Each structure stands twice: as C-alpha cells, then as structure tokens.
Amino acid sequence: GSENLPTTSRFGLSFTEPVDANSAWEGSVRLYVTGTEPSETRVDLWISTQEVIVNAWPQAGLSPNTSYTLEVPAGGVCDWNGNALQETVVLTFTTGAE
C-alpha cells in the first residue's frame, strides 16, 4: 500500500529461515502492473539472496504514477531444508512522478 515510491526502488524480503538461493528467481518473485495479467506486464527483475533476505530490483526503471504488485507465490522460495513458502505473499505499491 505504499505510495510515491521512486521509479528506481529496490525491494528486500525478509524470511524467518535462511533462503535456498536456487529457489529465488523471477518465477518465485514476480513484479507486475496491478490489475493486469502478470505475464503481460511482468517487470524483468534482478534477484539475489543473502541468508534470510531475498532482494529484487527492476532491470529498468519502473513507470511513474503506476500501481505495481510484488508477489511471492506459494511453493516458490524455499529454505535450506527445502521447505517452501506455504502461502502466496502479495504486496502492492504505487510509484510517484519521475
């Protein structure tokens, strides 16, 4: 629900267990324009992990004054023991003017 985020925003998602780096990729962390089909408006992301954190940032700037959804689907990101996220996490935000 955050508003007026910079179009150059980066996102860090914290988990309670160390993340298996191989489970964090563009399919297990998705960013797309809110209210659209994700496959049609998906934003290409760079993804990295560091222990309990998954970092995601757009490969190009986001569009100004646009609502986005950051989604981590259930079954995607896993901990080092192979336990996958049980429920989909959905976060929305809106960018501000350039």
C-alpha positions as CSV (number, residue, x, y, z in Angstrom):
1,G,0.0,0.0,0.0
2,S,3.0,2.4,-0.1
3,E,2.7,5.4,-2.3
4,N,5.0,7.7,-4.2
5,L,7.9,5.2,-4.3
6,P,10.8,6.1,-6.6
7,T,10.8,4.5,-10.0
8,T,14.3,3.1,-9.1
9,S,13.1,1.3,-6.0
10,R,14.6,-2.0,-4.8
11,F,12.9,-4.5,-2.6
12,G,14.2,-6.7,0.3
13,L,12.0,-9.5,1.5
14,S,12.9,-11.0,4.9
15,F,12.2,-14.6,5.8
16,T,12.5,-16.4,9.1
17,E,14.8,-19.1,7.8
18,P,17.9,-18.9,5.5
19,V,16.8,-19.0,1.9
20,D,18.0,-21.5,-0.7
21,A,19.5,-19.2,-3.3
22,N,18.4,-21.6,-6.1
23,S,14.8,-21.1,-5.2
24,A,14.8,-17.3,-5.6
25,W,14.4,-16.4,-9.3
26,E,12.0,-14.4,-11.5
27,G,9.3,-17.1,-11.3
28,S,9.4,-17.3,-7.5
29,V,9.4,-13.5,-7.1
30,R,7.3,-11.5,-9.6
31,L,6.6,-7.9,-10.2
32,Y,3.8,-6.7,-12.5
33,V,1.3,-3.9,-13.0
34,T,-1.6,-4.3,-10.5
35,G,-4.9,-5.4,-12.0
36,T,-3.3,-6.9,-15.1
37,E,-2.3,-10.4,-16.3
38,P,1.2,-10.9,-14.8
39,S,2.6,-12.5,-17.9
40,E,1.6,-9.4,-20.0
41,T,3.1,-6.7,-17.7
42,R,5.8,-8.6,-15.8
43,V,8.8,-6.5,-14.9
44,D,12.2,-8.1,-15.5
45,L,14.0,-8.4,-12.2
46,W,17.4,-9.0,-10.9
47,I,17.2,-11.4,-7.9
48,S,19.8,-12.1,-5.2
49,T,19.8,-13.7,-1.8
50,Q,21.7,-13.2,1.4
51,E,20.9,-15.6,4.2
52,V,17.3,-14.7,5.2
53,I,16.8,-11.9,2.6
54,V,15.7,-12.0,-1.0
55,N,16.5,-8.8,-2.9
56,A,14.7,-7.9,-6.1
57,W,15.1,-4.9,-8.3
58,P,13.9,-4.0,-11.7
59,Q,16.3,-4.3,-14.6
60,A,15.0,-1.0,-15.9
61,G,13.2,1.9,-14.2
62,L,9.5,1.5,-13.3
63,S,6.8,3.6,-14.9
64,P,5.8,6.7,-12.9
65,N,2.4,7.0,-11.3
66,T,1.8,3.3,-11.7
67,S,0.4,0.7,-9.2
68,Y,2.5,-2.5,-9.0
69,T,2.2,-5.9,-7.3
70,L,5.2,-7.7,-5.9
71,E,4.2,-11.3,-5.5
72,V,6.0,-14.3,-4.0
73,P,3.9,-17.4,-4.9
74,A,3.3,-20.3,-2.5
75,G,5.6,-23.2,-3.2
76,G,8.3,-20.9,-4.7
77,V,11.0,-19.6,-2.4
78,C,12.4,-22.4,-0.1
79,D,14.6,-22.5,2.9
80,W,17.9,-24.6,3.0
81,N,15.9,-27.6,4.1
82,G,13.6,-27.5,1.1
83,N,10.5,-26.1,3.0
84,A,8.7,-23.9,0.5
85,L,6.6,-20.8,1.3
86,Q,3.2,-22.1,2.3
87,E,1.1,-19.1,1.3
88,T,1.4,-16.5,-1.5
89,V,2.6,-13.1,-0.3
90,V,1.2,-10.1,-2.2
91,L,2.4,-6.6,-1.7
92,T,1.2,-3.6,-3.7
93,F,2.7,-0.1,-4.1
94,T,2.4,2.9,-6.3
95,T,5.3,4.9,-7.9
96,G,5.4,8.6,-7.8
97,A,6.1,11.1,-10.6
98,E,9.6,11.0,-12.1
